[in-house]
Amino acid sequence: MPKPGETIHSKEMFTSGGGKGANQAIAAARNGGNVNFIGAVGNDNSGKALVELLGQDKIETKGIKQLESTRTGSAYVNVNDEGENSIIIYGGANQLITDEHIIEMNNLIEESDYVIAQFETNLSSIEKTFEIAKEMGVTTILNPAPAKRVIPKNIIQLTDILIPNETELETIVGSKITNEAELIKSVHAIHEMGIKIVIVTLGSKGVFYSIYNGDSGFVPALKVKAIDTTAAGDTFIGTFAAKLRSDLSNINDAIAYGNRAASLTVQRYGAQTSIPYKSEINME
């Protein structure tokens, strides 16, 4: 990122469909998931394009509300020479989803095995979505991104599976993670908040998972040359959910599948353009 008063050149620039929720939905759909999408866009060309992109992957879009009063959310992604990114987000329509809209879409929640939410939408809509999901016996997955120092207690109590990256975990627990012991301590702190399953994505180091009073361990990442890490975490979450059985009995296999999918994503540029299809992922 340029410093104040500094102007720097970019080697290239392009526009791609994105958004954490949309990326995760597309990753799930491309890997066997039957996906419903609940959200909001503005009455603009970007909103129309995003809905069309979701439809191309056979994602049900009737849960997307078009708002006249604002623009579609956008993200501005800077990628350095090592393939690592930094992102600035304009929330737009995402931040204006109402509880009433969520209630109107409760049938989409009821027919799902999992509901995945991110912090690109407002907290009230997440809480209402998770309330409905829990009433209907649907497993809730929270991706706490962009990171927040304080997650409302009600949302924590309604979350079954938390999937942060390392930076997001540090933000939630309020301490730096520099080694394995600190990572495990931080995950245990999340368990103490009441969340049963924690899965931490660690980039090139893979994934650490922990089930309260159950299994825990590292699943290593594949060794690849990353050129753009945009949507890698989203790819992991979407493909993990697509492969996870409703009784959670194959969590290790689902994590391994998500890892392999993400390893393909980081070898390509863009967000949704980089997300692999099931036919590309070889688990042998």
Kinemage of the C-alpha trace (Angstrom):
@kinemage 1
@onewidth
@group {chain A} dominant
@subgroup {mainchain}
@vectorlist {calphas} color= white
{ca met a 1} P 0.000 0.000 0.000
{ca pro a 2} L 1.317 3.521 -0.758
{ca lys a 3} L 2.284 5.701 2.189
{ca pro a 4} L 0.584 9.105 2.686
{ca gly a 5} L 1.652 11.419 -0.144
{ca glu a 6} L 3.136 8.543 -2.158
{ca thr a 7} L 2.114 7.427 -5.649
{ca ile a 8} L 3.174 4.007 -6.912
{ca his a 9} L 2.715 2.144 -10.182
{ca ser a 10} L 0.768 -1.087 -10.584
{ca lys a 11} L 1.990 -3.765 -12.979
{ca glu a 12} L -1.560 -4.590 -14.059
{ca met a 13} L -5.214 -4.097 -13.127
{ca phe a 14} L -8.417 -6.023 -13.765
{ca thr a 15} L -11.956 -6.343 -12.429
{ca ser a 16} L -13.460 -9.605 -11.188
{ca gly a 17} L -16.596 -10.704 -9.361
{ca gly a 18} L -15.980 -11.073 -5.643
{ca gly a 19} L -17.187 -10.578 -2.096
{ca lys a 20} L -16.499 -13.140 0.611
{ca gly a 21} L -20.024 -14.532 0.678
{ca ala a 22} L -20.268 -14.746 -3.102
{ca asn a 23} L -16.825 -16.345 -3.381
{ca gln a 24} L -17.708 -18.955 -0.761
{ca ala a 25} L -21.032 -19.662 -2.452
{ca ile a 26} L -19.362 -20.167 -5.829
{ca ala a 27} L -16.677 -22.405 -4.305
{ca ala a 28} L -19.385 -24.585 -2.765
{ca ala a 29} L -21.466 -24.684 -5.948
{ca arg a 30} L -18.506 -25.623 -8.151
{ca asn a 31} L -17.768 -28.520 -5.824
{ca gly a 32} L -21.126 -30.195 -5.541
{ca gly a 33} L -23.031 -27.907 -3.190
{ca asn a 34} L -26.657 -26.920 -3.771
{ca val a 35} L -26.415 -23.249 -2.810
{ca asn a 36} L -28.926 -20.549 -1.866
{ca phe a 37} L -27.660 -16.974 -1.561
{ca ile a 38} L -29.139 -14.326 0.737
{ca gly a 39} L -27.814 -10.785 0.397
{ca ala a 40} L -28.267 -7.374 -1.194
{ca val a 41} L -26.943 -5.403 -4.160
{ca gly a 42} L -27.484 -1.876 -5.395
{ca asn a 43} L -29.452 -0.911 -8.481
{ca asp a 44} L -26.327 -0.611 -10.608
{ca asn a 45} L -24.349 -2.496 -13.232
{ca ser a 46} L -22.106 -4.126 -10.624
{ca gly a 47} L -25.102 -5.571 -8.799
{ca lys a 48} L -26.637 -6.944 -11.974
{ca ala a 49} L -23.294 -8.481 -12.984
{ca leu a 50} L -22.774 -10.154 -9.598
{ca val a 51} L -26.237 -11.722 -9.608
{ca glu a 52} L -25.612 -12.967 -13.143
{ca leu a 53} L -22.268 -14.491 -12.132
{ca leu a 54} L -23.901 -16.381 -9.263
{ca gly a 55} L -26.575 -17.671 -11.622
{ca gln a 56} L -23.932 -18.981 -14.005
{ca asp a 57} L -22.837 -21.357 -11.233
{ca lys a 58} L -26.466 -22.440 -10.683
{ca ile a 59} L -26.739 -20.637 -7.344
{ca glu a 60} L -30.293 -19.752 -6.288
{ca thr a 61} L -30.419 -15.925 -6.262
{ca lys a 62} L -34.022 -15.218 -5.226
{ca gly a 63} L -32.700 -14.326 -1.763
{ca ile a 64} L -30.811 -11.310 -3.159
{ca lys a 65} L -32.566 -7.983 -2.616
{ca gln a 66} L -31.917 -5.030 -4.936
{ca leu a 67} L -31.729 -1.746 -3.022
{ca glu a 68} L -32.353 1.607 -4.687
{ca ser a 69} L -30.715 3.735 -1.996
{ca thr a 70} L -27.100 2.587 -2.261
{ca arg a 71} L -24.459 1.023 -4.473
{ca thr a 72} L -23.282 -2.560 -4.619
{ca gly a 73} L -20.469 -3.415 -2.214
{ca ser a 74} L -16.952 -3.418 -3.636
{ca ala a 75} L -13.459 -4.496 -2.646
{ca tyr a 76} L -10.153 -3.052 -3.797
{ca val a 77} L -7.417 -5.675 -3.670
{ca asn a 78} L -3.687 -4.913 -3.779
{ca val a 79} L -1.406 -7.885 -4.496
{ca asn a 80} L 2.356 -7.724 -3.847
{ca asp a 81} L 5.147 -9.603 -5.636
{ca glu a 82} L 4.843 -12.506 -3.166
{ca gly a 83} L 1.160 -12.985 -4.032
{ca glu a 84} L -0.060 -11.674 -0.664
{ca asn a 85} L -2.962 -9.247 -0.667
{ca ser a 86} L -4.340 -6.310 1.283
{ca ile a 87} L -7.976 -5.332 0.806
{ca ile a 88} L -10.113 -2.213 1.257
{ca ile a 89} L -13.870 -2.856 1.397
{ca tyr a 90} L -16.848 -0.609 0.664
{ca gly a 91} L -19.816 -2.387 2.255
{ca gly a 92} L -22.590 -0.682 0.298
{ca ala a 93} L -25.818 -2.673 0.038
{ca asn a 94} L -24.342 -5.490 2.142
{ca gln a 95} L -24.563 -3.285 5.232
{ca leu a 96} L -28.242 -2.473 4.698
{ca ile a 97} L -29.740 -5.963 4.824
{ca thr a 98} L -32.628 -5.921 7.307
{ca asp a 99} L -33.946 -8.524 9.721
{ca glu a 100} L -37.222 -8.407 7.794
{ca his a 101} L -35.463 -9.517 4.619
{ca ile a 102} L -33.849 -12.420 6.484
{ca ile a 103} L -37.211 -13.486 7.909
{ca glu a 104} L -38.738 -13.395 4.412
{ca met a 105} L -36.044 -15.849 3.290
{ca asn a 106} L -36.426 -18.329 6.165
{ca asn a 107} L -37.473 -21.075 3.743
{ca leu a 108} L -34.036 -20.873 2.104
{ca ile a 109} L -32.422 -21.294 5.514
{ca glu a 110} L -34.701 -24.172 6.498
{ca glu a 111} L -33.807 -26.270 3.447
{ca ser a 112} L -30.047 -25.927 4.052
{ca asp a 113} L -27.570 -28.150 5.892
{ca tyr a 114} L -25.276 -25.194 6.660
{ca val a 115} L -25.566 -21.428 6.807
{ca ile a 116} L -22.343 -19.460 6.299
{ca ala a 117} L -22.017 -15.788 7.273
{ca gln a 118} L -19.230 -13.204 7.137
{ca phe a 119} L -18.750 -9.732 8.610
{ca glu a 120} L -19.195 -7.995 5.257
{ca thr a 121} L -22.886 -7.804 6.223
{ca asn a 122} L -24.294 -6.068 9.302
{ca leu a 123} L -24.277 -7.908 12.617
{ca ser a 124} L -28.029 -7.740 13.133
{ca ser a 125} L -28.709 -9.671 9.922
{ca ile a 126} L -26.144 -12.313 10.892
{ca glu a 127} L -27.725 -12.759 14.306
{ca lys a 128} L -31.213 -13.067 12.823
{ca thr a 129} L -29.995 -15.578 10.210
{ca phe a 130} L -28.297 -17.717 12.848
{ca glu a 131} L -31.332 -17.524 15.156
{ca ile a 132} L -33.547 -18.919 12.412
{ca ala a 133} L -30.945 -21.545 11.495
{ca lys a 134} L -30.637 -22.817 15.062
{ca glu a 135} L -34.422 -22.980 15.456
{ca met a 136} L -34.507 -25.186 12.361
{ca gly a 137} L -31.550 -27.407 13.293
{ca val a 138} L -29.218 -25.962 10.638
{ca thr a 139} L -25.464 -25.853 11.392
{ca thr a 140} L -24.028 -22.319 11.483
{ca ile a 141} L -20.573 -21.402 10.170
{ca leu a 142} L -19.073 -17.968 10.867
{ca asn a 143} L -16.150 -16.538 8.923
{ca pro a 144} L -15.225 -13.504 11.084
{ca ala a 145} L -13.892 -11.385 8.239
{ca pro a 146} L -13.201 -8.516 8.147
{ca ala a 147} L -11.965 -9.055 11.700
{ca lys a 148} L -13.732 -7.468 14.675
{ca arg a 149} L -12.220 -7.114 18.133
{ca val a 150} L -15.542 -7.901 19.767
{ca ile a 151} L -18.057 -10.400 18.400
{ca pro a 152} L -21.475 -9.944 20.031
{ca lys a 153} L -22.162 -12.656 22.595
{ca asn a 154} L -25.456 -13.585 20.929
{ca ile a 155} L -23.694 -14.375 17.648
{ca ile a 156} L -21.032 -16.440 19.420
{ca gln a 157} L -23.699 -18.479 21.194
{ca leu a 158} L -25.386 -19.170 17.861
{ca thr a 159} L -22.172 -20.222 16.051
{ca asp a 160} L -21.339 -23.915 15.625
{ca ile a 161} L -18.152 -23.595 13.550
{ca leu a 162} L -15.782 -20.599 13.514
{ca ile a 163} L -13.336 -20.309 10.591
{ca pro a 164} L -10.921 -17.370 11.019
{ca asn a 165} L -7.502 -16.875 9.514
{ca glu a 166} L -4.565 -16.267 11.851
{ca thr a 167} L -4.912 -12.469 11.796
{ca glu a 168} L -8.632 -12.647 12.507
{ca leu a 169} L -8.034 -15.038 15.406
{ca glu a 170} L -5.443 -12.634 16.853
{ca thr a 171} L -7.961 -9.792 16.633
{ca ile a 172} L -10.711 -11.765 18.371
{ca val a 173} L -8.560 -12.976 21.282
{ca gly a 174} L -6.558 -9.740 21.507
{ca ser a 175} L -3.072 -11.254 21.446
{ca lys a 176} L -0.338 -11.985 18.914
{ca ile a 177} L 0.231 -15.569 17.775
{ca thr a 178} L 3.904 -16.356 17.164
{ca asn a 179} L 4.097 -20.102 17.791
{ca glu a 180} L 2.049 -23.286 18.037
{ca ala a 181} L 1.482 -22.991 21.787
{ca glu a 182} L 0.008 -19.504 21.391
{ca leu a 183} L -2.182 -20.725 18.534
{ca ile a 184} L -3.585 -23.572 20.632
{ca lys a 185} L -4.114 -21.234 23.600
{ca ser a 186} L -6.028 -18.807 21.368
{ca val a 187} L -8.221 -21.577 19.973
{ca his a 188} L -8.995 -22.784 23.493
{ca ala a 189} L -10.050 -19.220 24.334
{ca ile a 190} L -12.575 -19.428 21.490
{ca his a 191} L -13.860 -22.741 22.855
{ca glu a 192} L -14.321 -21.086 26.243
{ca met a 193} L -16.566 -18.521 24.557
{ca gly a 194} L -18.857 -21.419 23.660
{ca ile a 195} L -17.925 -22.340 20.083
{ca lys a 196} L -17.498 -26.097 19.637
{ca ile a 197} L -15.463 -26.279 16.408
{ca val a 198} L -12.666 -23.876 15.431
{ca ile a 199} L -10.809 -24.126 12.123
{ca val a 200} L -7.933 -21.672 11.606
{ca thr a 201} L -6.585 -21.162 8.091
{ca leu a 202} L -2.838 -20.507 8.201
{ca gly a 203} L -1.957 -19.776 4.574
{ca ser a 204} L 1.086 -21.702 3.406
{ca lys a 205} L 1.221 -23.511 6.785
{ca gly a 206} L -2.143 -25.181 6.187
{ca val a 207} L -4.995 -25.438 8.684
{ca phe a 208} L -5.335 -26.066 12.418
{ca tyr a 209} L -8.641 -27.486 13.617
{ca ser a 210} L -9.968 -28.177 17.090
{ca ile a 211} L -13.180 -29.796 18.300
{ca tyr a 212} L -14.071 -29.002 21.905
{ca asn a 213} L -13.318 -32.091 24.032
{ca gly a 214} L -12.415 -33.943 20.833
{ca asp a 215} L -9.867 -34.152 18.038
{ca ser a 216} L -7.446 -31.399 17.057
{ca gly a 217} L -4.465 -31.119 14.773
{ca phe a 218} L -2.751 -29.595 11.770
{ca val a 219} L -3.580 -30.364 8.152
{ca pro a 220} L -0.598 -29.208 6.055
{ca ala a 221} L -0.971 -27.121 2.920
{ca leu a 222} L 0.269 -28.329 -0.441
{ca lys a 223} L 3.588 -26.877 -1.604
{ca val a 224} L 2.783 -24.561 -4.516
{ca lys a 225} L 4.013 -21.221 -5.850
{ca ala a 226} L 1.372 -18.644 -4.940
{ca ile a 227} L 0.855 -15.698 -7.284
{ca asp a 228} L -2.358 -14.279 -5.731
{ca thr a 229} L -3.908 -15.355 -2.422
{ca thr a 230} L -7.187 -13.518 -3.090
{ca ala a 231} L -10.183 -15.805 -2.377
{ca ala a 232} L -7.997 -18.630 -1.024
{ca gly a 233} L -9.735 -18.563 2.347
{ca asp a 234} L -13.129 -18.255 0.678
{ca thr a 235} L -12.342 -21.223 -1.550
{ca phe a 236} L -11.387 -23.273 1.498
{ca ile a 237} L -14.593 -22.399 3.356
{ca gly a 238} L -16.920 -23.014 0.418
{ca thr a 239} L -15.383 -26.314 -0.644
{ca phe a 240} L -15.075 -27.479 2.975
{ca ala a 241} L -18.802 -26.878 3.491
{ca ala a 242} L -19.660 -28.598 0.211
{ca lys a 243} L -17.832 -31.754 1.315
{ca leu a 244} L -18.757 -31.784 5.017
{ca arg a 245} L -21.397 -34.356 5.964
{ca ser a 246} L -24.357 -33.145 7.987
{ca asp a 247} L -23.194 -35.221 10.981
{ca leu a 248} L -19.679 -33.679 10.689
{ca ser a 249} L -18.177 -37.186 10.650
{ca asn a 250} L -15.732 -36.462 7.795
{ca ile a 251} L -14.328 -33.166 9.023
{ca asn a 252} L -10.702 -34.208 8.359
{ca asp a 253} L -11.465 -35.192 4.778
{ca ala a 254} L -13.443 -31.985 4.211
{ca ile a 255} L -10.518 -29.904 5.505
{ca ala a 256} L -8.073 -31.764 3.251
{ca tyr a 257} L -10.359 -31.165 0.266
{ca gly a 258} L -10.629 -27.462 1.089
{ca asn a 259} L -6.845 -27.249 1.392
{ca arg a 260} L -6.332 -28.786 -2.036
{ca ala a 261} L -8.916 -26.485 -3.610
{ca ala a 262} L -7.273 -23.417 -2.059
{ca ser a 263} L -3.875 -24.557 -3.344
{ca leu a 264} L -5.240 -24.224 -6.883
{ca thr a 265} L -6.796 -20.822 -6.185
{ca val a 266} L -3.498 -19.231 -5.115
{ca gln a 267} L -1.887 -20.242 -8.410
{ca arg a 268} L -4.344 -18.037 -10.357
{ca tyr a 269} L -5.221 -14.353 -10.446
{ca gly a 270} L -8.531 -12.890 -9.328
{ca ala a 271} L -11.308 -13.876 -6.955
{ca gln a 272} L -14.132 -15.884 -8.518
{ca thr a 273} L -12.082 -16.509 -11.659
{ca ser a 274} L -9.532 -18.400 -9.555
{ca ile a 275} L -11.953 -20.752 -7.767
{ca pro a 276} L -11.572 -24.349 -9.035
{ca tyr a 277} L -14.231 -26.808 -10.121
{ca lys a 278} L -14.667 -30.288 -8.656
{ca ser a 279} L -13.223 -31.844 -11.824
{ca glu a 280} L -9.911 -30.032 -11.227
{ca ile a 281} L -9.352 -31.300 -7.689
{ca asn a 282} L -7.462 -34.572 -7.475
{ca met a 283} L -7.562 -36.075 -3.986
{ca glu a 284} L -5.360 -39.091 -4.757
